[in-house]
Structures are given as C-alpha cells and as structure tokens.
Amino acid sequence: MIRLDDTTGNAVAAAIASERHRMGSPTTGMVLTLLILADESTQADATRAAMVAAREHPMRILTVIPRPGREPHRLDAEVAVGGEDGPGEVAVLRLRGDLAEHAGSVCIPLLLSDTPVVAWWPTDPPPVPADDPIGVHAQRRITDAAFAGDPRQALAARRDGYQPGDTDLAWTRLTPWRTVLAAMFDQPTEPVTGGSILAESGNASALLMASWLQDRLGVPIDLVDDDGPGLTSVTLTTADGDLVVDRADGRVAVLRRPGQPDSHVALPRRELHELIAEELRRLDPDDVYAEALDSLDLRGPRVRRAAGEAGG
C-alpha cells in the first residue's frame, strides 16, 4: 500500500497511474469501477471481497470511508495496484471533517473513463441509492438488507426507493435456491397449492424468496422460524405430495419429490466475494428482483413459528 496523507482525488489518480507505469501494466484491462461506501467496521471485509472478485472482473476499487466530525477537512488515502490479491487497483479513501459530505466530488477524478460504475453499500444505504452522490454515478447499485436491524423494513425501503439498476445481496444469495427450485419443475408436476419456507427469524433472503414464490405461483407461502443457518428449506405442496429442498447443514440440500428417491445437490452458503462477483457479471437492470420487491407485502407473508420441528 502507498500511503497519501492530506491529499486530493487528482493526486490519488496520479499515484495509481504512476504505480501502473512502474509495474509496466496499462489500465486498459480494467472493466469497471467499484465504489464501496463503508465505515471502519466494514471496510476491510468489503475491500477484501472486492479484491478477490477482481480476479474475475479486473477493476478499480474505491473504498470511501466518511469520517465526519471535528477533524480537519482532509483526504487520506492508501493505494495498491496489482499484486498477489488480484489484477485490480485499490484506493481506500478516508474523508475527514466536512469533506465526508462530498464523497461524490472526491471520487469523480478517480472514475475510469468509458467503463461502467458500480456502487456498493455493505451496511446502511441511502433511502434512494440512485439519488445518492455516490449512486448517481453508478449503472448498478448494490445493497445488503441482511445486515439491517429490521430486514422487512429495509426491504420495504428498497422497494420504495427502487430505480432500475438497484439490487440487494439478500436477493443474490437466492440464485442457487431459485435454480434448484426451477429445475424441480422440469418434470411434469401437479399445480402448487401452497408452501412454506424455514429460515432464521427475519432472514431477508427468506422474505424475498416468499415474495418471489407467491408472485410466480400465485399461492400463499408461510414463513416458519428455524434455527438456520440462514434459509434451511422450501416446501411446495401439490396434490401428489410435497416438493422439498431441505438444506439443514448449510452445505448440501436434499431434494424430495413424490414417488422418487431423494437426491442431493451442493447448495453451500456463499462467501461475500462470490456474491459480489455474481452481481458484477450483469450490469443491466434485474427485472425479476424488481418484481419480487414490488410483490413484497409490507405486512409480510404469513409468519408462524415451528412447533416441535427438528431444528425449529
């Protein structure tokens, strides 16, 4: 890391270019700029995840850490280019004092020209990410309702402030689940009449899963409290019997269909860098996520607590 104290955005850009020149590596391989708006408690994990994702998506990573307060108005930065952690470029920017209110202005000189911009809030996003001084520069805006104190209200806020290009990692975590569930309908199946989801109480992904299933299948889906980890099972009821995806251990799911032997499929809980890498594979609006948000019932899907169930 190259440390720059009391610097400017232009000086940080020059330091990145100088380090690239020293290494004999051009910037033309960078495919996007990732803006991370974090605090001190989350910036290290978020930056590390982005650096791992950069192995798949070479990019410029700008981690912005506002430090409002009585500190002098100044910008401190740490810069790294390439190395063992991946081919990307990293600048960790600490905006102190009044400068914390001007993150957008600081970042503008650091954006790669003619490449997409993605913004990511690991914890608390603004009410309307697309209107934020950081989000206004971005084609895609990533949030994570899993870290909200009240995931239901967090998702309601995502719905109310939604603009095309928004997404949430609580939705990204469902990609393997949705793939497995969709595959269960590759064979002839009786119409689904209802269903249930077992998950830890208040799990944001489970809330989105229930909304998506209710919207797609047109049937009520119960949410059942469980010890987890995370989302543990989905059961869909038909006249022939239940379709079940049961992942009690957080790693391997058991698939059950009426009249067929059980089968197993890997369904591990994914690391943060895997989620970010998935989101960076597509920069167009996620219409299915938008529909799931739009179908989210503020009162929530019917919720009950498992009684006497294993792991409940």
LOVO-570385 format. One record per residue: residue number from 1; residue in three letters; x, y, z of N, C-alpha, C in turn. Coordinates in pm, whole numbers. Each point is the difference from the previous one (the first is absolute). Example, Ala and Ser with C-alpha at 12.3 -4.5 7.8 and 13.67 -1.06 7.14 Angstrom:
R     i    aa     n_px     n_py     n_pz    ca_px    ca_py    ca_pz     c_px     c_py     c_pz
R     1   ALA     1319     -569      780      -89      119        0       90      120        0
R     2   SER      -35      105      -72       82      119        6      -77      109       73
END
This chain:
R     i    aa     n_px     n_py     n_pz    ca_px    ca_py    ca_pz     c_px     c_py     c_pz
R     1   MET       83     -119        0      -83      119        0       88      126        0
R     2   ILE      -35       95      -86       64      131        0      -89       94       79
R     3   ARG       54       65       99      -79       86       87       13      145      -44
R     4   LEU     -115       69      -13       -3      141      -36      -82       73      105
R     5   ASP       61       85       77      -69       76      105      -30      141      -47
R     6   ASP     -116       51       41      -43      136      -33       19       25     -150
R     7   THR      -68      -80      -81       20        2     -144     -126       45      -72
R     8   THR       -6      -23     -131     -116       34      -82      -34     -118      -90
R     9   GLY     -121        5      -57      -40     -105      -92       91       -8     -121
R    10   ASN       41      115      -52       90        1     -116      135      -61       36
R    11   ALA       48       25      121      128      -57       42       -9     -151       15
R    12   VAL     -114      -49       46      -19     -144       12       -1      -64     -138
R    13   ALA      -71       63      -96       -2      -52     -137      140       -3      -59
R    14   ALA       77      105       27      138        4      -50       85     -109       62
R    15   ALA      -22      -29      129       77     -104       68      -32     -137      -59
R    16   ILE     -127      -25      -32      -38     -127      -61       67      -13     -138
R    17   ALA       -7      107      -79       61       -3     -133      151      -21        8
R    18   SER       64       66       97      145      -14       17       37     -143       38
R    19   GLU      -78      -60       88       28     -137       42      -23      -97     -116
R    20   ARG     -103       24      -80      -23      -82     -119      120       11      -95
R    21   HIS       48      123      -21      113       21      -89      124      -70       53
R    22   ARG       20        8      132      117      -64       61       -5     -151      -21
R    23   MET     -119      -57        5      -15     -143      -17       -4      -41     -147
R    24   GLY       -6       98      -91       -7      -32     -141     -132      -58      -42
R    25   SER     -106       35       74     -133      -57      -27      -98      112      -33
R    26   PRO      -68       -4     -115      -94      105      -36     -132      -15       74
R    27   THR      -81      105       -2     -131       -3       65     -109      -51      -94
R    28   THR       33      -28     -125     -104      -36      -97      -70     -131       34
R    29   GLY       60      -82       89      -63     -125       36     -110       14      103
R    30   MET      -17      119       58     -103       19      100     -137        8      -66
R    31   VAL      -96      -79       50     -130       -8      -65     -107       86       68
R    32   LEU       27       47      121      -98       83       70       66       67      121
R    33   THR      -75       92       59       37       61      129     -102      -42      103
R    34   LEU       46      -50      114      -88      -38      110       18      100      113
R    35   LEU     -105       72       32        0       95      111      -62      -66      121
R    36   ILE       75       -9      109      -49      -60      124      -12      110      104
R    37   LEU     -120       23       51      -20       98      105      -18      -75      131
R    38   ALA      102        6       86        4      -85      120       41       82      121
R    39   ASP       -8      -64      117       56       61      121      123      -82       39
R    40   GLU       65       41      109      124      -67       39      -23     -146       37
R    41   SER     -118      -33       50      -26     -137       44      -25      -96     -116
R    42   THR      -38       53     -117      -34      -86     -113       95       13     -119
R    43   GLN       82      105        0       78       28     -120      102     -109      -32
R    44   ALA       61      -61      102      104     -100      -27      -59     -123      -69
R    45   ASP     -111      -53       54      -62     -118      -61      -52       30     -140
R    46   ALA      -61      118      -16      -54       36     -131      112       16     -104
R    47   THR      107       67       40      111       21      -94       65     -133      -36
R    48   ARG       17      -86       99       62     -130      -25      -87      -83      -96
R    49   ALA     -132        1       21      -89      -74      -89        8       54     -142
R    50   ALA        6      132      -13        9       60     -133      132      -36      -68
R    51   MET      108       -5       77      130      -35      -57        1     -143      -52
R    52   VAL      -67      -91       72       -9     -138      -48      -87       -6     -126
R    53   ALA     -111       75        0      -88        3     -117       72       59     -121
R    54   ALA      101       85       24       75       62     -110       80     -102      -80
R    55   ARG       22     -119       54       66     -104      -79      -87      -42     -117
R    56   GLU     -132       11       18      -93      -30     -110      -35      126      -77
R    57   HIS       -7      113       69      -38      127      -61      108      104       31
R    58   PRO      106        9      -78      104      102       28      -63      139        9
R    59   MET       23       70      109      -72      124       22       78       93       91
R    60   ARG      -43      124        1       49       98       96      -96        2      118
R    61   ILE       51      -25      118      -81       -5      122       26      127       80
R    62   LEU     -104       76       26       10      122       80      -83      -20      125
R    63   THR       66      -22      112      -70      -15      128       -2      135       70
R    64   VAL     -119       54       15      -18      135       55      -49      -13      144
R    65   ILE       74       58       93      -32       -9      143      -21      142       54
R    66   PRO     -124       46        8      -25      133       56       32        2      149
R    67   ARG       71      104       43       34       19      141      -42      141       43
R    68   PRO     -133       25        7      -46      134       36       34       30      146
R    69   GLY        2      126       32       29       40      137       86      124        3
R    70   ARG       71       18      107       80      122       19      142      -14      -52
R    71   GLU       29     -113      -65      132      -15      -58       21      103     -111
R    72   PRO      124       37      -28       26       94     -110      -50      -56     -133
R    73   HIS      -40       90      -87      -45      -33     -134      118      -55      -79
R    74   ARG       -1     -133      -28      112      -58      -72      -35     -137      -55
R    75   LEU       81      -43      -97      -15     -131      -61      129      -77       22
R    76   ASP      -12     -117       62      113      -93       15      -30     -123      -84
R    77   ALA      101      -53      -66      -23     -111      -92      110     -104       11
R    78   GLU      -37     -123      -33       95     -110      -16      -26      -61     -137
R    79   VAL      105      -20      -78      -12      -43     -139       81     -127      -21
R    80   ALA      -57      -95      -73       72     -122      -38      -42      -38     -142
R    81   VAL       94      -54      -76      -25      -40     -138       54     -140      -21
R    82   GLY      -87      -91      -52       43     -135      -31       49      -75      122
R    83   GLY       93      -91      -21       54      -78      110      -69     -133       16
R    84   GLU       24      -64      115      -51     -135       24     -151       -4       14
R    85   ASP      -61      114       37     -144        0       26      -84       15     -126
R    86   GLY       64       15     -117      -78       11     -122       52      110      -90
R    87   PRO      -57        9     -120       51       95      -99      -57      140       12
R    88   GLY      -86       23       96      -69      128        9       82      110       64
R    89   GLU      -67      115       15       58      117       66      -88       33      122
R    90   VAL       63       36      109      -74       26      124       41      135       56
R    91   ALA      -98       81       36       25      124       73      -97        6      117
R    92   VAL       52        1      121      -81       15      120        8      146       41
R    93   LEU     -115       68       -1       -6      144       19      -72       33      129
R    94   ARG       66       71       89      -63       46      124      -27      149      -10
R    95   LEU     -129       33        1      -42      138      -16      -30       57      139
R    96   ARG       84       89       46      -10       50      136      -64      138        5
R    97   GLY      -68       28      113      -61      130       19     -111       26      -99
R    98   ASP       -9      126      -47     -105       39      -92       10      -72     -135
R    99   LEU      118      -51      -34       18      -68     -127      -86     -127       -7
R   100   ALA      -39      -54      116      -82     -121        2     -134       20      -71
R   101   GLU      -44      126      -14     -127       28      -66       15       14     -151
R   102   HIS      121      -17      -52       24       25     -142       69     -118      -66
R   103   ALA      -48     -122       31       62     -121      -53       -5       -3     -153
R   104   GLY     -111       44      -57      -12       -2     -144      105       83      -69
R   105   SER       26      121       52       99       88      -61      140      -58       10
R   106   VAL       29      -68      110      132      -60       17       20     -114      -99
R   107   CYS     -106      -76      -27       13     -121      -83        4       29     -149
R   108   ILE      -58      112      -44      -10       27     -144      134      -10      -71
R   109   PRO      109       60       53      127      -11      -73       56     -142       -5
R   110   LEU      -54      -89       82       54     -135        9      -77     -102      -82
R   111   LEU     -111       40      -60      -80      -93      -79       71      -28     -132
R   112   LEU        5     -127      -38       57      -36     -129      -91       46     -112
R   113   SER       56       62     -100      -81       50     -111      -48     -116      -87
R   114   ASP     -119       18      -54      -58      -95      -97      -17     -141       56
R   115   THR      -17      -12      130      -29     -130       61     -117       16       97
R   116   PRO      -76     -107       24     -113        9       93       47       29      144
R   117   VAL      -92       54       78       24       27      142     -104      -76       81
R   118   VAL       44      -71      102      -88      -73       91       23       54      141
R   119   ALA     -107       29       72        8       48      138      -51     -108       94
R   120   TRP       66      -10      116      -35     -105       97        4       59      141
R   121   TRP     -111      -18       72       -9       37      141       -6     -130       82
R   122   PRO      108      -39       68       -1     -126       76      -98        1      117
R   123   THR      -31      119       55      -91        4      115     -120       91      -28
R   124   ASP        4      123       46     -117       88       -8        2       83     -129
R   125   PRO      -92      -28      -93       -5       78     -123      -87      125       17
R   126   PRO        7       92      -93      -93      114        2     -140      -46      -36
R   127   PRO     -102       80       32     -138      -41      -33      -21      -26     -148
R   128   VAL       61       83      -85       -9      -18     -146      143       -6      -53
R   129   PRO       57     -119      -13      140      -10      -41       31       73     -130
R   130   ALA      -94        3      -94       26       64     -129       16      151       12
R   131   ASP      -51       59      109       10      145       19      118       39       88
R   132   ASP       71      -97       54      113       27       88      117       58      -81
R   133   PRO       83       87       63      116       54      -73       94     -106      -55
R   134   ILE        3     -119       65       76     -112      -55      -83      -75     -104
R   135   GLY     -124      -32       34      -84      -80      -87      -35       67     -131
R   136   VAL        2      133       -4      -37       70     -122       97      -28     -114
R   137   HIS      122      -43       33       99      -32     -102      -11     -144      -50
R   138   ALA      -84      -82       64        6     -145      -20     -111      -52      -90
R   139   GLN       36      -98      -84     -100      -73      -78      -65     -109       85
R   140   ARG       75      -54       95      -53     -101       92       28       45      142
R   141   ARG      -95      -28       91       11       42      139      -36     -119       89
R   142   ILE       95      -43       85      -13     -122       78      -19       35      147
R   143   THR     -102      -57       63      -22       16      144       -5     -140       62
R   144   ASP      -21       -6      132       -7     -130       68      -92       11      121
R   145   ALA     -125      -41      -19      -99        8      108       28      -98      112
R   146   ALA       90      -97      -22       28      -99      103       60       63      124
R   147   PHE       63      118      -13       64       62      114      -87      107       66
R   148   ALA     -124       14      -46      -90       98       58      -57      -50      132
R   149   GLY      -28       92       91      -61      -38      126     -138      -58      -19
R   150   ASP      -74       52      -97     -134      -51      -34       -2      -29     -150
R   151   PRO       32     -123      -41        8      -31     -144     -129       29      -75
R   152   ARG     -114      -21       64     -127       24      -70      -13      148      -36
R   153   GLN       29       87       95       -8      143      -29      109       43      -97
R   154   ALA      117      -65        9      108       31      -94      -43      -32     -143
R   155   LEU      -64     -116      -20      -45      -37     -133     -114       90      -46
R   156   ALA      -84       43       94     -106       95      -36       61      131      -49
R   157   ALA      108       43       66       69      122      -43       65      -20     -137
R   158   ARG       54     -120      -24       57      -28     -132     -108       10     -107
R   159   ARG     -119      -52       32     -109        5      -96      -43      144      -27
R   160   ASP      -14       79      107      -47      137      -17      101       86      -74
R   161   GLY      129      -29       18      103       80      -66       58      -64     -123
R   162   TYR      -64     -105      -50       59      -76     -111        8       81     -128
R   163   GLN      114      -14      -68       19       49     -136       68     -112      -79
R   164   PRO      -28      -13     -130       67     -104      -80      152        8       17
R   165   GLY       59     -115       30      143       -6       29       28      -34      145
R   166   ASP     -102       12       87       16      -36      141       -3     -152       14
R   167   THR       72      -52       99       -9     -140       37       43      -14      145
R   168   ASP      -19     -117       57       32      -23      141       60     -139       14
R   169   LEU      103      -12       84       67     -129       15      -90     -104       68
R   170   ALA     -105       45       68      -97      -96       53      -69      -74     -115
R   171   TRP      -15       67     -113      -56      -63     -119      105      -86      -70
R   172   THR      124       47       -4      108      -76      -64       20     -134       68
R   173   ARG      -16       -4      131       17     -126       74     -101     -106      -43
R   174   LEU     -108       42      -63     -106      -94      -40       25      -64     -136
R   175   THR       99       45      -74       18      -52     -136        9     -153       -4
R   176   PRO       83      -66       82        4     -147       -4     -133      -64       40
R   177   TRP      -67       60       99     -129      -53       43     -102        8     -115
R   178   ARG       -6      115      -64      -98       17     -108       31      -93     -117
R   179   THR      129      -24      -25       38      -92     -107      -47     -142       30
R   180   VAL       21      -45      124      -42     -135       38     -152      -13       -4
R   181   LEU      -69      100       52     -147       -6        2      -55       -1     -142
R   182   ALA       56       82      -88      -47        2     -139       23     -135      -67
R   183   ALA      115      -64       31       31     -129      -61      -99     -109       43
R   184   MET      -59       15      119      -96     -101       46     -126       -1      -86
R   185   PHE      -24      108      -75     -117        6      -86       31      -41     -143
R   186   ASP      122      -50      -23       33      -53     -133      -80     -126      -31
R   187   GLN      -40      -71      106      -84     -119      -17     -146       37       21
R   188   PRO      -91      -75      -61     -143       29       19      -35        3      149
R   189   THR      -69      103       42      -32       21      141     -142       53       12
R   190   GLU      -71      -50       99     -133       53       28        9      146       45
R   191   PRO     -105       80      -18        5      140       42       31       13      150
R   192   VAL       76      100       34       35       27      139     -117       71       66
R   193   THR      -39      -49      118     -113       58       72       41       81      123
R   194   GLY      124       -8       38       48       73      117      144      -38       27
R   195   GLY       55       58      105      138      -34       31       48       66      128
R   196   SER      123      -32       37       58       58      121      151       10      -18
R   197   ILE       58       94       74      145       23        1       46       -1      144
R   198   LEU      102      -80       30       63        0      131      128       83       -7
R   199   ALA       13       94       92      119       85        1       12       66      136
R   200   GLU      119       52       27       18       78      122      -96      117        1
R   201   SER      -47       36      117      -98      108       12       54      129      -61
R   202   GLY      -82       63      -85       38      126      -60      101       -9     -112
R   203   ASN       25     -121      -50       98      -17     -107      -48       73     -126
R   204   ALA       82       94      -48      -41       82     -114      -17      -82     -127
R   205   SER       87      -98      -21      -12      -84     -120     -129      -80        2
R   206   ALA      -39      -50      118     -125      -75       10     -120       87      -33
R   207   LEU        3      126       42     -109       92      -31      -12       19     -151
R   208   LEU      114       17      -67       -3       16     -145      -41     -130      -70
R   209   MET       44     -113       53      -39     -129      -58     -152      -19        8
R   210   ALA      -58       32      116     -145      -14       15      -73       92      -98
R   211   SER       50      123      -14      -63       94      -92        9      -49     -144
R   212   TRP      118      -51      -38       20      -51     -136      -90     -120      -28
R   213   LEU       -7      -96       92      -82     -119      -20     -149       35       -6
R   214   GLN      -43       89       89     -142       38       -2      -36       70     -131
R   215   ASP       92       83      -50      -25       70     -125       -3      -96     -117
R   216   ARG       93      -97       -4       12      -92     -113     -106     -109        2
R   217   LEU      -32      -50      120      -90     -114       11     -144       40       34
R   218   GLY      -19      121       50     -134       46       34      -62      -75      116
R   219   VAL       83      -45       94      -50      -73      117       63       59      126
R   220   PRO      -64      -18      116       60       50      125      121      -82       40
R   221   ILE      101       69       53      122      -65       48       22       41      145
R   222   ASP        3      -99       88       25       26      142      149       16       26
R   223   LEU       35       90       89      136       11       52        3      -62      138
R   224   VAL       90      -95       20        8      -74      126      136       26       63
R   225   ASP        1       47      123      125       26       70       77     -129       24
R   226   ASP      130        6      -20       86     -117       14      135       48       54
R   227   ASP       82      -91       48      129       37       54      105       28     -106
R   228   GLY      -30      -30     -126       96       25     -107      100     -113      -16
R   229   PRO      113       27      -64       48      134      -38      -71       56     -122
R   230   GLY      -35      128        8      -65       67     -111     -131      -63      -38
R   231   LEU      -20      -17     -129     -119      -65      -55       28     -150       -6
R   232   THR      -87      -80       62       31     -142       12      -86      -92      -86
R   233   SER     -123       38      -33      -79      -87      -86     -116       75      -63
R   234   VAL      -40      -52     -117     -119       48      -70      -86     -121      -32
R   235   THR     -128        6       35      -95     -107      -29     -115       56      -82
R   236   LEU      -28      -64     -113     -112       39      -85      -98     -117       -6
R   237   THR     -125       28       31     -103     -104       12      -75      -18     -131
R   238   THR      -15     -126      -42      -82      -33     -118      -95     -112       38
R   239   ALA      -93      -32      -90      -96     -108       26       70     -135       10
R   240   ASP      116      -16      -65       73     -126        4       92      -12      121
R   241   GLY       26      111       67       94        0      112       88      124       -4
R   242   ASP       95        6       90       83      120       14      126       -7      -85
R   243   LEU       36      115      -57      131       22      -59       85       71      105
R   244   VAL      113      -59       36       77       53      113      146       19      -40
R   245   VAL       55      115       36      144       24       -4       41       27      144
R   246   ASP       74      -92       61       33        6      142      152        9       17
R   247   ARG       47      116       52      143       19       21       24       31      148
R   248   ALA       -2     -104       81       10       19      145      141       36       45
R   249   ASP      102      -44      -75      137       21       46       68      120      -64
R   250   GLY      -71       74      -86       58      117      -64       97      -33     -111
R   251   ARG        7     -128      -43       97      -38     -103      -64      -83     -112
R   252   VAL      -69     -108       37      -57      -92      -98     -151       -7       20
R   253   ALA      -74       10     -110     -146       -6        8      -50     -137      -43
R   254   VAL     -106      -45       66      -69     -123      -39     -125       41      -79
R   255   LEU      -16      -57     -119     -115       28      -84      -97     -117        8
R   256   ARG     -125       28       34     -101     -103       12     -116       30      -94
R   257   ARG      -39     -103      -77     -115        7      -90      -88     -122       25
R   258   PRO     -131       14      -13      -89     -115       21       33     -114      -95
R   259   GLY       12     -120       55       22     -119      -81      139      -17      -55
R   260   GLN       96       83       46      137      -11      -50       96       -7      118
R   261   PRO      115      -65      -17       98       -2      109       59      139       22
R   262   ASP       45       23      122       63      129       31      128       16      -81
R   263   SER       30      122      -34      127       32      -65       67      112       76
R   264   HIS      130       20      -26       77      100       72       66       96      -98
R   265   VAL       10      126       40       65      101      -82       77       95       91
R   266   ALA      118       40      -44       78       97       78      -72      134        0
R   267   LEU      -21       53      119      -67      130       14       65       76      116
R   268   PRO      130       27       -9       70       61      113      -35      148       16
R   269   ARG       15       49      121      -11      144       24      124       66      -58
R   270   ARG      -19      100      -82      112       55      -76       69      114       74
R   271   GLU      128       17      -33       79      107       59      -35      133      -66
R   272   LEU       37      108       69      -34      133      -48       59       27     -138
R   273   HIS      123      -41      -24       62       27     -130      -72      -72     -113
R   274   GLU      -60     -116       28      -75      -71     -102     -127       74      -37
R   275   LEU      -64       60      101     -122       77      -25       31      124      -84
R   276   ILE      108       70       35       36      120      -75       38      -38     -143
R   277   ALA       77     -107      -16       39      -42     -134     -122      -31      -86
R   278   GLU     -102      -64       59     -122      -29      -75      -68      128      -45
R   279   GLU      -12       97       90      -68      125      -36       74       76     -109
R   280   LEU      131      -13       -5       77       73     -100       -4      -67     -138
R   281   ARG      -59     -118       -6      -11      -67     -131     -110       61      -86
R   282   ARG      -91       71       63     -108       62      -77      -14      145       47
R   283   LEU       -6       91      -95      -11      141       33     -131       60      -50
R   284   ASP      -89      -88      -51     -132       46      -41      -96      -13      117
R   285   PRO     -113       69       -1      -95       -9      110      -50     -143       21
R   286   ASP      -18      -38      126      -51     -133       36     -151       11       16
R   287   ASP      -73      -30     -106     -145       17        1      -68      -96       96
R   288   VAL       55     -120       17      -63      -98       89       11       47      144
R   289   TYR      115       56       37       14       58      134     -101      113       21
R   290   ALA      -16       83     -102      -96      110       11     -141      -53       22
R   291   GLU      -35     -108      -70     -134      -58       17      -17      -61      139
R   292   ALA      106      -63       52       -8      -57      135      -16      110      104
R   293   LEU       72      110      -19      -16      114       91     -141       57       -9
R   294   ASP      -49       14     -122     -131       60      -20     -110      -85       62
R   295   SER       22     -131        4     -100      -92       56       13      -16      151
R   296   LEU      102       60       59       23      -14      143     -114       62       78
R   297   ASP      -63      -78       86     -110       46       83       58       67      123
R   298   LEU      -33      129       22       52       71      117      -40      -70      129
R   299   ARG     -116      -65       -1      -40      -76      118       76     -132        6
R   300   GLY       64      -34     -110       82     -121       -7      -83     -121      -35
R   301   PRO       65     -102      -60      -67     -128      -17      -40      -55      137
R   302   ARG      -93      -91        2      -46      -55      128      116      -63       76
R   303   VAL       16       40      125      113      -46       80      -50      -81      118
R   304   ARG       57     -113       23      -31      -79      119      128      -65       48
R   305   ARG        3      -45      120      118      -63       58      -14     -150       -1
R   306   ALA      106      -67      -43       -2     -146       -2      -18      -52      142
R   307   ALA      -90      -95       16      -24      -57      132       36     -146       -3
R   308   GLY       99      -38       79       38     -139       11       68      -56     -122
R   309   GLU       45       88      -91       70      -46     -119      150       -5       26
R   310   ALA       67      -92      -62      143      -11       18       68      126      -52
R   311   GLY       83       56       85       73      120      -38      -86      125        8
R   312   GLY     -124       -6       45      -87      114        4       10       76      127
END
